Amino acid sequence: MNRIKIVAAFFFVSCFLPINLFAQKAYSLEQCKSMALENNNSIKNSRLDIEIASQTRKEAFTNYFPSVSATGMTFEASEGMAQMDLMLPNMPQPLPMSLLKNGKIAGITALQPIFAGGQIITGNKLARLGQDVSKYKLQLSENEVIEITEKYFWQIVSLKEKLKTIATVEAQLNQIAKDVDMAVKAGITTRNDLLRIELQQQNVASNRLKIENGLSISQMLLRQHIGAETTDFEIAFDGFGDLQSPEVYYISAEEAVYRRTEVQLLDKSVQASKLQKQMTVGKNLPTLGVGVGYMYHDLLEKDTDFGVVFASVSVPISSWWGGSHSIKREKFKQQQAENNRQNTIEFLTVDIQQRWNELQESYKQIMLAEKSISSATENLRLNENCYKAGTTSISDLLDAQTLFQQSKDQYSDACTEYKQKLTRYLQATGR
């Protein structure tokens, strides 16, 4: 009686609970990509790199400000640091004197750089450049994470579509088995036909097991990749829909290559090499600054304070010996950066064209797979009718059923591959 009450109470409470409390969480492709970008450690580090570059830029800007320094000192010597003999009139011997046995010194100065060979301006440009580079690197990391996310997602879709096909095939085989069993009992055919069907059913069951295991691993990989905490993981997929022709997304490789993040990074590399050369030149130029200061000392047991205005000029004479070589070195590095940029542009142009060819091929595979499904479906229908009429063998019928399954699998594989190829092409063209 108590068990009945517990079951009844549970049923009553569940009727008023939200339906989605028991619903399985399903993640769409966009949700998976968003979670992957949010939780991926490489993305987190890339965002931290941007913050680091931002602080570096702010630090470089402070070089425009005056350099302020303060000093202070007090001392007590064992004897005066200034010893002298003082000769006075009418005195037979000199009078010894000892000064600066103790004292205090303090001061503060501010030096404003007027000219530093362009090093301050160039340093700030390099800092801004570093911030831009960090942003481009983040974009590359995001592209990589999105590509991996889509790979896992479409693997799951493909395996799920194959399970649907297997379910259809299993239903077909069950119906064929019933018809053959009735024919065997009626003496129309032999039991050998029934054994062939059982072998086919066992083969399909084996394929189902392999696909289910692959699906479990793929779901685990995607769940870990996007950082989903729930173990009851599922994706949301409503079908492939109407897949657009790749012509909609086409852009010439020669135009698209300059949109690539890699090329923009190389542009920054060339700019950085030019700035490094300017920085090296600046290190071999004189620097000029003006400053003000306030000084205080108590050296002769009397407080004294005063202000001072001064100018500072520094000429790096000894640096000139190797300066010309360091400048030439930076010129060579600049040429290397420009050569690397040109070489990469040529390589990426080929890469874009190759991805376009793969996208076109993938779309054509979908068209062929659709025709194969139509042909295989009609072939299976005709063989079923012929087998029932006794004009074809069970082997032909099972072969037709196998072709039907293969055509469905080819279609799902072609669609998921097209989705991945499309993403890779859009990324390659800077979109």
Contacts in CASP RR format, 6 or more apart in sequence:
PFRMAT RR
TARGET T0000
AUTHOR 0000-0000-0000
METHOD contacts of the structure
MODEL  1
MNRIKIVAAFFFVSCFLPINLFAQKAYSLEQCKSMALENNNSIKNSRLDI
EIASQTRKEAFTNYFPSVSATGMTFEASEGMAQMDLMLPNMPQPLPMSLL
KNGKIAGITALQPIFAGGQIITGNKLARLGQDVSKYKLQLSENEVIEITE
KYFWQIVSLKEKLKTIATVEAQLNQIAKDVDMAVKAGITTRNDLLRIELQ
QQNVASNRLKIENGLSISQMLLRQHIGAETTDFEIAFDGFGDLQSPEVYY
ISAEEAVYRRTEVQLLDKSVQASKLQKQMTVGKNLPTLGVGVGYMYHDLL
EKDTDFGVVFASVSVPISSWWGGSHSIKREKFKQQQAENNRQNTIEFLTV
DIQQRWNELQESYKQIMLAEKSISSATENLRLNENCYKAGTTSISDLLDA
QTLFQQSKDQYSDACTEYKQKLTRYLQATGR
14 22 0 8 1.000
24 232 0 8 1.000
24 234 0 8 1.000
25 230 0 8 1.000
25 232 0 8 1.000
25 233 0 8 1.000
25 234 0 8 1.000
26 234 0 8 1.000
26 235 0 8 1.000
26 236 0 8 1.000
27 35 0 8 1.000
27 226 0 8 1.000
27 228 0 8 1.000
27 233 0 8 1.000
27 234 0 8 1.000
27 235 0 8 1.000
27 236 0 8 1.000
28 235 0 8 1.000
28 236 0 8 1.000
28 237 0 8 1.000
29 149 0 8 1.000
29 150 0 8 1.000
29 153 0 8 1.000
29 235 0 8 1.000
29 237 0 8 1.000
31 236 0 8 1.000
32 149 0 8 1.000
32 153 0 8 1.000
32 222 0 8 1.000
32 226 0 8 1.000
32 235 0 8 1.000
33 145 0 8 1.000
33 146 0 8 1.000
33 149 0 8 1.000
33 150 0 8 1.000
35 226 0 8 1.000
35 227 0 8 1.000
35 228 0 8 1.000
36 145 0 8 1.000
36 146 0 8 1.000
36 148 0 8 1.000
36 149 0 8 1.000
36 225 0 8 1.000
36 226 0 8 1.000
36 227 0 8 1.000
37 43 0 8 1.000
37 142 0 8 1.000
37 145 0 8 1.000
37 146 0 8 1.000
39 226 0 8 1.000
39 227 0 8 1.000
40 141 0 8 1.000
40 145 0 8 1.000
40 225 0 8 1.000
42 141 0 8 1.000
42 144 0 8 1.000
42 145 0 8 1.000
43 138 0 8 1.000
43 141 0 8 1.000
43 142 0 8 1.000
43 145 0 8 1.000
46 134 0 8 1.000
46 137 0 8 1.000
46 138 0 8 1.000
46 141 0 8 1.000
46 142 0 8 1.000
47 138 0 8 1.000
49 134 0 8 1.000
49 137 0 8 1.000
49 138 0 8 1.000
50 131 0 8 1.000
50 134 0 8 1.000
50 135 0 8 1.000
50 138 0 8 1.000
52 134 0 8 1.000
53 127 0 8 1.000
53 130 0 8 1.000
53 131 0 8 1.000
53 133 0 8 1.000
53 134 0 8 1.000
54 131 0 8 1.000
56 127 0 8 1.000
56 130 0 8 1.000
56 131 0 8 1.000
57 124 0 8 1.000
57 127 0 8 1.000
57 128 0 8 1.000
57 130 0 8 1.000
57 131 0 8 1.000
59 127 0 8 1.000
60 123 0 8 1.000
60 124 0 8 1.000
60 126 0 8 1.000
60 127 0 8 1.000
61 124 0 8 1.000
61 127 0 8 1.000
63 113 0 8 1.000
63 120 0 8 1.000
63 123 0 8 1.000
63 124 0 8 1.000
64 113 0 8 1.000
64 120 0 8 1.000
64 124 0 8 1.000
66 110 0 8 1.000
66 111 0 8 1.000
66 112 0 8 1.000
66 113 0 8 1.000
66 291 0 8 1.000
67 110 0 8 1.000
67 111 0 8 1.000
67 112 0 8 1.000
67 113 0 8 1.000
68 108 0 8 1.000
68 109 0 8 1.000
68 110 0 8 1.000
68 111 0 8 1.000
69 108 0 8 1.000
69 109 0 8 1.000
69 111 0 8 1.000
70 106 0 8 1.000
70 107 0 8 1.000
70 108 0 8 1.000
70 109 0 8 1.000
71 105 0 8 1.000
71 106 0 8 1.000
71 107 0 8 1.000
71 108 0 8 1.000
72 104 0 8 1.000
72 105 0 8 1.000
72 106 0 8 1.000
72 107 0 8 1.000
73 104 0 8 1.000
73 105 0 8 1.000
73 106 0 8 1.000
74 102 0 8 1.000
74 103 0 8 1.000
74 104 0 8 1.000
74 105 0 8 1.000
75 102 0 8 1.000
75 103 0 8 1.000
76 101 0 8 1.000
76 102 0 8 1.000
76 103 0 8 1.000
77 100 0 8 1.000
77 101 0 8 1.000
77 102 0 8 1.000
79 98 0 8 1.000
79 101 0 8 1.000
80 98 0 8 1.000
80 99 0 8 1.000
80 100 0 8 1.000
80 101 0 8 1.000
81 99 0 8 1.000
81 100 0 8 1.000
81 101 0 8 1.000
82 97 0 8 1.000
82 98 0 8 1.000
82 99 0 8 1.000
82 100 0 8 1.000
83 96 0 8 1.000
83 97 0 8 1.000
83 98 0 8 1.000
83 99 0 8 1.000
84 96 0 8 1.000
84 97 0 8 1.000
84 99 0 8 1.000
85 94 0 8 1.000
85 95 0 8 1.000
85 96 0 8 1.000
85 97 0 8 1.000
86 94 0 8 1.000
86 95 0 8 1.000
86 96 0 8 1.000
86 97 0 8 1.000
87 94 0 8 1.000
87 95 0 8 1.000
88 95 0 8 1.000
99 300 0 8 1.000
100 299 0 8 1.000
100 300 0 8 1.000
103 297 0 8 1.000
103 298 0 8 1.000
103 299 0 8 1.000
104 296 0 8 1.000
104 297 0 8 1.000
104 298 0 8 1.000
104 299 0 8 1.000
105 296 0 8 1.000
105 297 0 8 1.000
105 298 0 8 1.000
105 299 0 8 1.000
106 295 0 8 1.000
106 296 0 8 1.000
106 297 0 8 1.000
107 293 0 8 1.000
107 294 0 8 1.000
107 295 0 8 1.000
107 296 0 8 1.000
108 293 0 8 1.000
108 294 0 8 1.000
109 291 0 8 1.000
109 292 0 8 1.000
109 293 0 8 1.000
109 294 0 8 1.000
109 308 0 8 1.000
110 291 0 8 1.000
110 292 0 8 1.000
110 293 0 8 1.000
111 289 0 8 1.000
111 290 0 8 1.000
111 291 0 8 1.000
111 312 0 8 1.000
112 289 0 8 1.000
112 290 0 8 1.000
112 291 0 8 1.000
113 120 0 8 1.000
113 287 0 8 1.000
113 288 0 8 1.000
113 289 0 8 1.000
114 288 0 8 1.000
114 289 0 8 1.000
114 290 0 8 1.000
115 285 0 8 1.000
115 286 0 8 1.000
115 287 0 8 1.000
115 288 0 8 1.000
115 289 0 8 1.000
116 282 0 8 1.000
116 287 0 8 1.000
116 288 0 8 1.000
117 281 0 8 1.000
117 282 0 8 1.000
117 283 0 8 1.000
117 285 0 8 1.000
117 286 0 8 1.000
117 287 0 8 1.000
118 278 0 8 1.000
118 282 0 8 1.000
118 285 0 8 1.000
119 279 0 8 1.000
119 282 0 8 1.000
119 283 0 8 1.000
122 275 0 8 1.000
122 278 0 8 1.000
122 279 0 8 1.000
122 282 0 8 1.000
123 275 0 8 1.000
123 279 0 8 1.000
125 275 0 8 1.000
126 272 0 8 1.000
126 275 0 8 1.000
126 276 0 8 1.000
126 279 0 8 1.000
129 268 0 8 1.000
129 271 0 8 1.000
129 272 0 8 1.000
129 275 0 8 1.000
130 268 0 8 1.000
130 272 0 8 1.000
132 268 0 8 1.000
133 265 0 8 1.000
133 268 0 8 1.000
133 272 0 8 1.000
136 261 0 8 1.000
136 264 0 8 1.000
136 265 0 8 1.000
136 268 0 8 1.000
137 265 0 8 1.000
139 261 0 8 1.000
140 261 0 8 1.000
140 262 0 8 1.000
140 265 0 8 1.000
143 261 0 8 1.000
143 427 0 8 1.000
146 423 0 8 1.000
146 427 0 8 1.000
147 420 0 8 1.000
147 423 0 8 1.000
147 424 0 8 1.000
147 427 0 8 1.000
148 225 0 8 1.000
149 222 0 8 1.000
149 225 0 8 1.000
149 226 0 8 1.000
150 419 0 8 1.000
150 420 0 8 1.000
150 423 0 8 1.000
151 420 0 8 1.000
152 218 0 8 1.000
152 221 0 8 1.000
152 222 0 8 1.000
152 225 0 8 1.000
153 222 0 8 1.000
153 235 0 8 1.000
154 416 0 8 1.000
154 417 0 8 1.000
154 419 0 8 1.000
154 420 0 8 1.000
155 218 0 8 1.000
155 416 0 8 1.000
156 215 0 8 1.000
156 218 0 8 1.000
156 219 0 8 1.000
156 222 0 8 1.000
156 235 0 8 1.000
157 235 0 8 1.000
157 237 0 8 1.000
157 412 0 8 1.000
157 416 0 8 1.000
158 412 0 8 1.000
158 413 0 8 1.000
158 416 0 8 1.000
159 211 0 8 1.000
159 214 0 8 1.000
159 215 0 8 1.000
159 218 0 8 1.000
160 215 0 8 1.000
160 237 0 8 1.000
161 408 0 8 1.000
161 409 0 8 1.000
161 412 0 8 1.000
162 211 0 8 1.000
162 408 0 8 1.000
162 409 0 8 1.000
162 412 0 8 1.000
163 208 0 8 1.000
163 211 0 8 1.000
163 212 0 8 1.000
163 215 0 8 1.000
165 405 0 8 1.000
165 408 0 8 1.000
165 409 0 8 1.000
165 412 0 8 1.000
166 204 0 8 1.000
166 207 0 8 1.000
166 208 0 8 1.000
166 211 0 8 1.000
166 405 0 8 1.000
168 408 0 8 1.000
169 204 0 8 1.000
169 401 0 8 1.000
169 404 0 8 1.000
169 405 0 8 1.000
170 201 0 8 1.000
170 204 0 8 1.000
170 208 0 8 1.000
172 380 0 8 1.000
172 401 0 8 1.000
172 404 0 8 1.000
173 197 0 8 1.000
173 200 0 8 1.000
173 201 0 8 1.000
173 204 0 8 1.000
173 401 0 8 1.000
174 201 0 8 1.000
176 197 0 8 1.000
176 384 0 8 1.000
176 397 0 8 1.000
176 401 0 8 1.000
177 194 0 8 1.000
177 197 0 8 1.000
177 198 0 8 1.000
177 201 0 8 1.000
179 388 0 8 1.000
180 189 0 8 1.000
180 193 0 8 1.000
180 194 0 8 1.000
180 197 0 8 1.000
180 394 0 8 1.000
181 194 0 8 1.000
183 189 0 8 1.000
183 193 0 8 1.000
184 190 0 8 1.000
184 191 0 8 1.000
184 193 0 8 1.000
184 194 0 8 1.000
189 394 0 8 1.000
193 394 0 8 1.000
196 394 0 8 1.000
196 395 0 8 1.000
196 398 0 8 1.000
197 394 0 8 1.000
197 398 0 8 1.000
200 398 0 8 1.000
200 401 0 8 1.000
200 402 0 8 1.000
204 405 0 8 1.000
219 233 0 8 1.000
219 234 0 8 1.000
219 235 0 8 1.000
220 233 0 8 1.000
222 228 0 8 1.000
222 233 0 8 1.000
222 235 0 8 1.000
223 230 0 8 1.000
223 231 0 8 1.000
223 233 0 8 1.000
240 415 0 8 1.000
240 419 0 8 1.000
243 363 0 8 1.000
243 366 0 8 1.000
243 415 0 8 1.000
243 418 0 8 1.000
245 363 0 8 1.000
246 356 0 8 1.000
246 359 0 8 1.000
246 360 0 8 1.000
246 363 0 8 1.000
246 422 0 8 1.000
246 425 0 8 1.000
249 359 0 8 1.000
249 422 0 8 1.000
249 425 0 8 1.000
249 426 0 8 1.000
249 429 0 8 1.000
249 431 0 8 1.000
250 356 0 8 1.000
251 429 0 8 1.000
253 349 0 8 1.000
253 350 0 8 1.000
253 352 0 8 1.000
253 353 0 8 1.000
253 356 0 8 1.000
254 349 0 8 1.000
256 352 0 8 1.000
256 428 0 8 1.000
256 429 0 8 1.000
256 430 0 8 1.000
257 263 0 8 1.000
257 345 0 8 1.000
257 348 0 8 1.000
257 349 0 8 1.000
257 352 0 8 1.000
258 345 0 8 1.000
259 429 0 8 1.000
259 430 0 8 1.000
259 431 0 8 1.000
260 348 0 8 1.000
260 352 0 8 1.000
260 428 0 8 1.000
260 429 0 8 1.000
260 430 0 8 1.000
261 430 0 8 1.000
262 344 0 8 1.000
262 348 0 8 1.000
263 341 0 8 1.000
263 344 0 8 1.000
263 345 0 8 1.000
263 348 0 8 1.000
266 337 0 8 1.000
266 340 0 8 1.000
266 341 0 8 1.000
266 344 0 8 1.000
266 345 0 8 1.000
267 341 0 8 1.000
269 337 0 8 1.000
269 340 0 8 1.000
269 341 0 8 1.000
270 334 0 8 1.000
270 337 0 8 1.000
270 338 0 8 1.000
270 341 0 8 1.000
272 337 0 8 1.000
273 330 0 8 1.000
273 333 0 8 1.000
273 334 0 8 1.000
273 336 0 8 1.000
273 337 0 8 1.000
273 338 0 8 1.000
274 334 0 8 1.000
276 330 0 8 1.000
276 333 0 8 1.000
276 334 0 8 1.000
277 327 0 8 1.000
277 330 0 8 1.000
277 331 0 8 1.000
277 333 0 8 1.000
277 334 0 8 1.000
280 323 0 8 1.000
280 326 0 8 1.000
280 327 0 8 1.000
280 329 0 8 1.000
280 330 0 8 1.000
281 327 0 8 1.000
283 316 0 8 1.000
283 319 0 8 1.000
283 323 0 8 1.000
283 326 0 8 1.000
284 316 0 8 1.000
284 319 0 8 1.000
284 320 0 8 1.000
284 323 0 8 1.000
284 326 0 8 1.000
284 327 0 8 1.000
285 316 0 8 1.000
286 313 0 8 1.000
286 314 0 8 1.000
286 315 0 8 1.000
286 316 0 8 1.000
287 312 0 8 1.000
287 313 0 8 1.000
287 314 0 8 1.000
288 311 0 8 1.000
288 312 0 8 1.000
288 313 0 8 1.000
288 314 0 8 1.000
289 311 0 8 1.000
289 312 0 8 1.000
289 313 0 8 1.000
290 309 0 8 1.000
290 310 0 8 1.000
290 311 0 8 1.000
290 312 0 8 1.000
291 309 0 8 1.000
291 310 0 8 1.000
291 311 0 8 1.000
291 312 0 8 1.000
292 307 0 8 1.000
292 308 0 8 1.000
292 309 0 8 1.000
292 310 0 8 1.000
293 307 0 8 1.000
293 308 0 8 1.000
293 309 0 8 1.000
293 310 0 8 1.000
294 305 0 8 1.000
294 306 0 8 1.000
294 307 0 8 1.000
294 308 0 8 1.000
295 305 0 8 1.000
295 306 0 8 1.000
295 307 0 8 1.000
295 308 0 8 1.000
296 303 0 8 1.000
296 304 0 8 1.000
296 305 0 8 1.000
297 304 0 8 1.000
297 305 0 8 1.000
298 304 0 8 1.000
348 428 0 8 1.000
351 428 0 8 1.000
352 425 0 8 1.000
352 428 0 8 1.000
352 429 0 8 1.000
355 421 0 8 1.000
355 424 0 8 1.000
355 425 0 8 1.000
355 428 0 8 1.000
356 425 0 8 1.000
358 421 0 8 1.000
358 424 0 8 1.000
358 425 0 8 1.000
359 418 0 8 1.000
359 421 0 8 1.000
359 422 0 8 1.000
359 425 0 8 1.000
362 414 0 8 1.000
362 417 0 8 1.000
362 418 0 8 1.000
362 421 0 8 1.000
363 418 0 8 1.000
365 410 0 8 1.000
365 414 0 8 1.000
365 417 0 8 1.000
365 418 0 8 1.000
366 411 0 8 1.000
366 414 0 8 1.000
366 415 0 8 1.000
366 418 0 8 1.000
368 414 0 8 1.000
369 407 0 8 1.000
369 410 0 8 1.000
369 411 0 8 1.000
369 413 0 8 1.000
369 414 0 8 1.000
370 411 0 8 1.000
372 407 0 8 1.000
372 410 0 8 1.000
372 411 0 8 1.000
373 404 0 8 1.000
373 407 0 8 1.000
373 408 0 8 1.000
373 411 0 8 1.000
375 407 0 8 1.000
376 400 0 8 1.000
376 403 0 8 1.000
376 404 0 8 1.000
376 406 0 8 1.000
376 407 0 8 1.000
376 408 0 8 1.000
377 404 0 8 1.000
377 407 0 8 1.000
379 400 0 8 1.000
379 403 0 8 1.000
379 404 0 8 1.000
380 400 0 8 1.000
380 401 0 8 1.000
380 403 0 8 1.000
380 404 0 8 1.000
382 400 0 8 1.000
383 392 0 8 1.000
383 396 0 8 1.000
383 397 0 8 1.000
383 399 0 8 1.000
383 400 0 8 1.000
383 401 0 8 1.000
384 397 0 8 1.000
384 400 0 8 1.000
386 392 0 8 1.000
386 396 0 8 1.000
386 397 0 8 1.000
387 393 0 8 1.000
387 394 0 8 1.000
387 396 0 8 1.000
387 397 0 8 1.000
END
